[in-house]
Amino acid sequence: MIWTIVGILIILWLLGFSFDVGGGLIHTLIVIALIVAIVNLILGRRA
């Protein structure tokens, strides 16, 4: 689920560079998504 959200945000972020959609909101969301993805990779799934 988290990887789907990260993927969608990356696509929106790239579209933001092309069409200026969403302004700074997209950049804020992509930073938050990257932080969550990195924490998820570092912690992993604990049994």
C-alpha positions as CSV (number, residue, x, y, z in Angstrom):
1,M,0.0,0.0,0.0
2,I,2.8,2.5,0.9
3,W,4.6,1.7,-2.4
4,T,1.4,2.6,-4.3
5,I,1.1,5.9,-2.6
6,V,4.8,6.6,-3.2
7,G,4.5,5.8,-6.9
8,I,1.4,8.0,-7.3
9,L,3.2,10.9,-5.5
10,I,6.3,10.5,-7.7
11,I,4.1,10.7,-10.8
12,L,2.3,13.7,-9.6
13,W,5.6,15.3,-8.6
14,L,7.0,14.8,-12.1
15,L,3.8,16.2,-13.6
16,G,4.2,19.2,-11.3
17,F,7.5,20.0,-13.0
18,S,5.8,19.9,-16.5
19,F,2.4,21.5,-15.9
20,D,2.9,23.4,-12.6
21,V,0.1,21.5,-10.9
22,G,-0.4,21.8,-7.1
23,G,2.5,24.2,-6.5
24,G,4.5,23.5,-3.3
25,L,2.0,20.9,-2.0
26,I,3.3,18.2,-4.3
27,H,6.8,18.8,-3.2
28,T,5.9,18.6,0.4
29,L,4.0,15.3,-0.1
30,I,6.8,13.7,-2.1
31,V,9.3,14.5,0.7
32,I,6.9,13.0,3.3
33,A,6.4,9.9,1.1
34,L,10.2,9.5,0.7
35,I,10.8,9.7,4.4
36,V,8.1,7.1,5.1
37,A,9.6,4.8,2.4
38,I,13.1,5.1,3.8
39,V,11.9,4.4,7.4
40,N,10.0,1.4,6.0
41,L,13.1,0.1,4.3
42,I,15.3,0.6,7.3
43,L,12.9,-1.0,9.8
44,G,11.6,-3.6,7.5
45,R,9.0,-6.1,8.7
46,R,9.7,-7.4,12.2
47,A,8.3,-10.8,13.0
